[in-house]
Structure formats: C-alpha cells, structure tokens
Amino acid sequence: MSRSRASALLCALLPLAAGAQVNVPVPMQGVDVVEQLGERVPEDLRLVDSEGQPFRLKDELHRGKPVVLALVYYRCPQLCSLTLSSLTRALRGSGMKPGQDYRAVVVSIDPSETPRDSAESKRGHMQALGISPTTPDWRFATAAQPEIDALARATGFRYRYDSASKQFAHISVAFVLSEDGRMSRYLYGVEYPARDMKLALVEAGKGKVGTAFDRVLLTCFKYDPATRSYSPYGLAFVRLGALTVFAALVVLLTVLWRQDLKLKKRRGATA
C-alpha cells in the first residue's frame, strides 16, 4: 500500500479509534476534531470562489437555511475526494435541494491552491450531484493561511502538513451550521448516511427546512455522541405509541357513542 493510501485510510479510521491505546504515526500526531457545538464561525473571513470572485463567509449565512461546510484540499490524492463524494451522495440521498433547503461551502486548507483547482473539483462533484457546476448555492473556495487557520480554530479542525509526503493529514468530517453561523452538528467518516445528513439539516434549520414528516422523524431520532450518528430515541417511540393508543381509544369511543345514539333514536321512534 502506498504512503498516500495508508495515510488516507488512517485518517478515515482515526475517529473510530478515539480513546483506544494506539501508536499514532508522527504525521497524524495532533490531528483531531475538537467539537465546538454552539460556537460561531468567523463571518468576515475573506475567501475566493471557483469563479475567482472574492466573498465572505457571512454571504452564505443569515439566509434562513443551514450551511454544510467541509475543509479539504483539492489536490488530495484520495481522502478528500472520498469525503466530497460521500457528501454529495448523502445530500442527494437526503432529498434536500441546494439553495432551497441548504447552502454549502467547501474551503481548501492548502493556501497554495487556486480557483482553477477549486473549479476542477467543483465541476466533477456538482455533476455527480446532478446540478450545474456554476451553481452559486454550493461554493468551492480557496483562502490565505490566516483565514484557513481562523476557520480551523473555530470548527475545532486540527490538521497537520506532512513535509515528507507533501500532504495534509486530517480527519474526514463535515460540519453543519445553523443559518446564523453556529456549529450545529459534526458528521464523521468517508460515508455519511443520507438519513443522518437529512436529520442534521432539519435540526440545524430549526424547522424551517424539510417536510413536516422530517420534523416528526427528528423527534424519534437523537444524535448519539458515542456512535456519532442519529439513533432511535426510545422515549419518543413510547410517547408516539401512547399517543397512537390514545387516538385509537378516542376513535373507538366516538364510534361506540354514535352507535349508542343511533340505537336510542331507533328505540324512541318505535316507542
């Protein structure tokens, strides 16, 4: 296995090994994600999109929609491509529509990358998502080192540059922000379940995105920090069951009351 493949595999598996006693290779030391739920991302960061146009992160916020954020680098030999491919599959499978239900921003952690690099990456992934590569609802961006550092600190994204392999060591993670720029949810791995993505967006959207059924579904599933995924919420199912029994009882009593009323009317008519 090549060094790049080994590094990518280790990056992908590192979250699963959290807490385990393992010897972490030097390139991976210090690489982690420290969750900062509820904290705001810096809105005035200066970024440049794939069209070469400067913008600020706040341009994507405060639009009444959650924002999906990913930190990758476009020349990554394997892991970043897997991360973005999984992200597009999860969003496509969630049934959510960019611009309508959410907005998305991908930012490179490599300050040497250019809009040409981001444009090439965006083209392939937007085609996989089935939307135009020029869509303004999903921006692929580059930035200078101070901007990258500020965004990494705000999200708790700890990465490291390995000079020997000339690659960045980092964990595969996607961030879901509320419309006001607060960290709402972290999704890990190289395969994001579409259900988890939908629930994270509905949760971050605070009922403003998704269907009524999605919002009901969210009450039945809660995010489990131990498994880093959404799991069935037992108490919610108990409540739902009790509500179903109560509704059935109301229907039954109504039917019996109407039958009894009809019977009394018939008896009165024949008396």
Residue, then its C-alpha position, 0 to 999 in steps of 0.5 A: m500500500s502506498r504512503s498516500r493510501a495508508s495515510a488516507l485510510l488512517c485518517a478515515l479510521l482515526p475517529l473510530a479509534a478515539g480513546a483506544q491505546v494506539n501508536v499514532p504515526v508522527p504525521m497524524q500526531g495532533v490531528d483531531v476534531v475538537e467539537q465546538l457545538g454552539e460556537r460561531v464561525p468567523e463571518d468576515l473571513r475573506l475567501v475566493d470562489s471557483e469563479g475567482q470572485p472574492f466573498r465572505l463567509k457571512d454571504e452564505l449565512h443569515r439566509g434562513k437555511p443551514v450551511v454544510l461546510a467541509l475543509v479539504y484540499y483539492r489536490c488530495p490524492q484520495l481522502c478528500s475526494l472520498t469525503l466530497s463524494s460521500l457528501t454529495r451522495a448523502l445530500r442527494g440521498s437526503g432529498m434536500k435541494p441546494g439553495q432551497d433547503y441548504r447552502a454549502v461551502v467547501v474551503s481548501i486548507d492548502p493556501s497554495e491552491t487556486p480557483r482553477d483547482s477549486a473549479e476542477s473539483k467543483r465541476g466533477h462533484m456538482q455533476a455527480l450531484g446532478i446540478s450545474p457546476t456554476t451553481p452559486d448555492w454550493r461554493f468551492a473556495t480557496a483562502a490565505q493561511p490566516e483565514i484557513d487557520a481562523l476557520a480551523r480554530a473555530t470548527g475545532f479542525r486540527y490538521r497537520y502538513d506532512s513535509a515528507s509526503k507533501q500532504f495534509a493529514h486530517i480527519s474526514v468530517a463535515f460540519v453543519l451550521s445553523e443559518d446564523g453561523r453556529m456549529s450545529r452538528y459534526l458528521y464523521g467518516v468517508e460515508y455519511p448516511a443520507r438519513d443522518m445528513k437529512l436529520a442534521l439539516v432539519e435540526a440545524g434549520k430549526g424547522k424551517v427546512g424539510t417536510a413536516f414528516d422530517r420534523v416528526l422523524l427528528t423527534c424519534f431520532k437523537y444524535d448519539p455522541a458515542t456512535r456519532s450518528y442519529s439513533p432511535y430515541g426510545l422515549a419518543f417511540v413510547r410517547l408516539g405509541a401512547l399517543t397512537v393508543f390514545a387516538a385509537l381509544v378516542v376513535l373507538l369511543t366516538v364510534l361506540w357513542r354514535q352507535d349508542l345514539k343511533l340505537k336510542k333514536r331507533r328505540g324512541a321512534t318505535a316507542 
